[in-house]
């Protein structure tokens, strides 16, 4: 889709002999690729997340009139260009580096964004070669200027000389020589992330390749029917069988078909349903179903933002006559929690509070969830840019906070109550290492087997904790340990 042609008289250029040359042609702005470029620049320049930047850009494009107004196909192409480029950035960087005569770090980031988006069109989509090259060069003329557009043209013509498999054979080291570096280039993950995921997963080559490939696939949009406010059957009826399927594992889940728009669903607009990964739903359900001795009246979500698990817990608690306290340190995230819980049928309270310095008394709660801040390596399908931002040293920054929050949870629950420690990361330094370290120094607490509380889900590991995986379960890589306070 392009702008209307420029009908003004065009200036005549001059050839080398001073005679009139070809007319100077103004570059045509392709709204779809321009929007995708804008999103990629926001991700790079502002450390924005594509899933937060792209929707308002698309919404604005749909509202325009004239040739820049987006239809569904335009939105789908822009989305594919942004997410595909981000997911495969490591692979495309290696290919571009093989096609230039300078270090990749010397290529300006906006130029690299145009190049990688062009490489994705050539190697990762069905867009014809000539169209992918010409559209990328035209975009370069619009956003970079004629000089750098020539550089883009030269590089992409080199890339177009081979397909993806051919390029991977050239730029990835053989698996036998360096397995982790081979996987890093082929599956577009930083080497340290490959190593960490492999350690957490265990096993041989097939499993880690399946996991890395799953990280590069577009995840399904999954809805949650919030307990006490609607049911999965009601949600399915509202969405329609042609547009949705039941969840695989969670009794509250509904999976939208490709292209489904959550915002168009009445239950979502009213807050009776929301968008929530099935792994996240299973964590909340498992904590709610853990057996207790004695009372079951007060529940705590100690890291409640942005509110998905809190909304589930509030509904489940209300069904038993219990009340939920949802605490979130950041005030703006606490407001998101309050919005998610609005309309809950039972008693609840939302507060802005630091979970490591709690305003409540020890031993107050019967059930406590601590879904702690982490590297987010379990949600790389949804936030592909996170893999390029995170560094191994980030683990050291999260470690004290994760341990502090788990200690608070154990102090906040009564004797006989249950704590759920959860992360959206499978990294062993954020999962078992935290739990083992805290329990080693905390008398009167024991792990309980979480696997029976997630019935019907295969391949949950040796227990007693649970690790979910994108390639095995179709969920984010959520981790859950359930701990009972015994003294």
C-alpha positions, 0 to 999 in steps of 0.5 A: 500500500503506497501514497498517491503519486506525486503529481507536481512537476519533477526536477530534472537532474544532470548527467555527468556531461552536464546534460539533463539526466533522469528526473529526480523521483521522490521516494514513496512512503510505504505506510506498512513498512514505515510503521514497522520501522517506527516500532523497531526504532522505539524498541531500540531507542526507548527500550520499549516493548513491541507488544506495548508499542505496536498496538497503538500504532496500528490503532492509529493507522486503522483510524486514518482516512485515505491511502494510509488507512490500514486494513487487516492484511496491512496490520498483519504484515506490519506485525509480522515484520516487527516480531519476525525481525526481533525474533530472528535478530541474532540470525539476521545480524550474523547474515548481514555481518557476512555481507559487509566489509566492516564490523556490524557495530559500525552500522548505524542502528536505524540502518541495521533495522531496515536491513534486518527487516529486509532480510526477514522479508527475503528469508522469513516470509513469502514476499517475492525477492524483487518486492522485498528488495525494492520495498526495503530500498524505498523505505531506506530512501524515505528514512535514511536518504539516498546514500545509505539506501544504496548500501541497503540495496547492495547488502540485500542483493547479496543476501538474496543470493541464497536461502535461509538454510544456505546462509545458516550453513555459512554463518553458523559454526558446526554443531560438533565444533561449538554446540551452543554457538551453533544453536545461538546463531541458528535459533537466534538466542544469545549464547548465554541464554541457550546455555541457561535454558539447556541447563534448566531443560536437561537432555540432549540436542532435540529438546533444546532445539524444540524449545528454542524454535518454540520461542521463535513461534507466534504464541496463541492469544489465550483468554481467561474466564475470571472465576465468579464473573464468567465461565470458559463455556460462556466465553466460548459461546460469546466468541464462537466456535469458529473463532476460539477453542477451549484451553489445553490445560486450564479449565478457565482458558479459551484460545483465540484463533489466529487474528482474533481480537480480544478487545472486540469481545464483550466479556474482555471489555467488561473485565469479566475475562482477560488475556492471560497465558495458560501457564499463568492461570495454572499457577494461580489454580494450583495455589488455590487448590493446595490442601490446607489444615484449618481456616481458609479465609485470607489470601495474599498476592504479594507481587500482584502487578499487572493483575492477571493472577490476582483477578483469578485468585480474587474470584477463587477466594470469593467462591470460598468466602475468603478475601484477597489482599493484592499488593504491588510496589509500583503505584501505576501497576497497583492501579492496573491491578485495581482495574483487573479486580474491579467487579470481583464478586467477593471482598478484596483490597489493592494496596501499593506496598513493598513486599520486602517491607510488608505493612501486614502482620506476620502469620496473617494469611492462609495462602500467599502467592509471590510471583517475583520479578525476574529476567522473563526468559520464560516469555521470549515468545511474547517479548522477543526483544527481552533476549537481546536486552538481558545480560547474565549480570541481571541475575545478580540484581534479581537474586536478593529481591527474589530471596527477600520476597520468598522470605516475606511470603513464608513469614506472612503465611500462618502455620499450616498455610501454603506459599506459592513461589512463581517466576516466568523464567526457567533459569535455575538461578531464579527457580530452584536455587532461590527456593533451596537457598531460602529453605536452607535458612528457614526452619519450619517449611517444607516443599509439597508436591505441586504436580497433582494440583495441575492435573492432566498436564504431562511432563511436569518433571520429577517434582516436587516443583513444576516447570512448564515449557513452551515446546511441551505445554504450549505455555510460557515457561512458568515455574512454581514451587509450593511450600507449606509452613510447618512451624 
